[in-house]
Amino acid sequence: MIVIAMMRRWRHRHGQRGRLPKPVSLGKAPSIEGFTPVPRSDAEPVYIEPAELEAFRLVDLEGLSQEEAGERMGISRGTVWRLLQSARRKTAQALTEGRPLLVSLEER
């Protein structure tokens, strides 16, 4: 089990109040760096974070509920929902616009 804070960095809270976000546990590190469309284009790539990819994999590929995925990742169901929404939007954007989809391993 790999515990990350968004791959070598902490997620940042917005504003001054509240606690820092929990680190996210990944079952395994992403084995890919990304996907590129055929034919290749010069379009700006879409970056997906490892935590978004893991939530996407657990819920949509393995068929877990959002609560079960949250338990495995060590985060709340609401956080899983937000990660899923973001991953689905980025994947749809990359597919429909013919843009490369890259896994973001470091802060951009």
C-alpha positions in Angstrom: 0.0 0.0 0.0 1.4 3.3 -1.0 0.5 6.4 1.0 1.0 9.7 -0.8 0.1 13.3 -0.3 -0.6 13.8 -4.0 2.8 12.4 -5.0 5.4 14.2 -3.0 3.4 17.3 -2.3 0.5 18.2 0.0 -2.8 19.2 -1.3 -3.4 22.8 -0.4 -6.4 24.1 1.5 -8.2 27.1 0.2 -8.4 30.0 2.6 -7.0 30.1 6.1 -9.3 27.9 8.1 -9.6 24.2 8.5 -7.3 21.3 8.7 -4.8 20.1 6.2 -6.1 17.3 3.9 -5.2 13.7 4.8 -2.7 11.8 2.7 -4.3 9.5 0.1 -3.5 5.8 0.1 -3.0 4.2 -3.3 -3.2 0.5 -3.8 -0.4 0.7 -6.4 1.5 3.4 -8.2 0.3 4.1 -11.7 2.1 1.9 -14.2 1.6 4.3 -17.0 2.7 7.8 -17.8 -0.2 8.6 -20.0 -2.1 8.1 -23.3 -1.7 10.0 -26.6 -4.2 10.3 -29.4 -3.7 8.8 -32.8 -2.9 10.8 -34.9 -0.8 12.8 -32.5 -1.7 16.5 -32.1 0.1 19.5 -30.7 -2.8 20.2 -28.3 -2.0 21.0 -24.6 -2.2 17.7 -22.6 -4.7 17.1 -19.8 -3.1 16.1 -16.5 -4.8 13.6 -14.2 -3.5 13.1 -10.6 -2.6 9.6 -9.3 -5.4 9.9 -6.6 -8.0 10.7 -9.3 -6.8 7.8 -11.3 -7.0 5.4 -8.3 -10.5 6.5 -7.4 -11.5 6.1 -11.1 -10.0 2.6 -11.2 -11.6 1.5 -7.9 -15.1 2.7 -8.6 -15.4 2.3 -12.4 -13.1 -0.6 -13.1 -13.3 -2.7 -10.0 -17.0 -1.8 -9.3 -16.5 -0.7 -5.7 -18.9 1.7 -4.1 -17.6 5.2 -3.3 -17.7 4.3 0.4 -15.6 1.2 -0.1 -13.2 3.1 -2.3 -12.9 5.7 0.3 -12.1 3.1 3.0 -9.4 1.6 0.8 -7.9 5.0 0.0 -8.2 6.3 3.6 -10.4 9.3 2.6 -14.1 10.2 2.9 -16.8 9.3 0.4 -17.2 12.9 -0.5 -13.5 13.2 -1.4 -13.8 10.1 -3.6 -16.8 11.7 -5.3 -14.8 14.9 -6.0 -11.8 12.9 -7.3 -14.2 10.8 -9.5 -15.9 13.8 -11.0 -12.6 15.4 -11.8 -11.1 12.2 -13.3 -14.2 11.6 -15.5 -14.3 15.2 -16.7 -10.6 15.1 -17.6 -10.9 11.7 -19.4 -13.9 12.9 -21.4 -12.1 16.1 -22.3 -9.0 14.3 -23.5 -11.1 11.8 -25.6 -13.4 14.3 -27.2 -10.8 17.0 -27.9 -8.1 14.6 -29.0 -5.6 15.8 -26.3 -3.0 13.6 -24.6 -3.9 12.4 -21.1 -0.9 12.3 -18.8 -0.5 11.2 -15.2 0.8 14.1 -13.1 3.6 12.7 -10.9 4.8 16.1 -9.7 3.6 19.6 -9.1 3.1 21.6 -12.3 
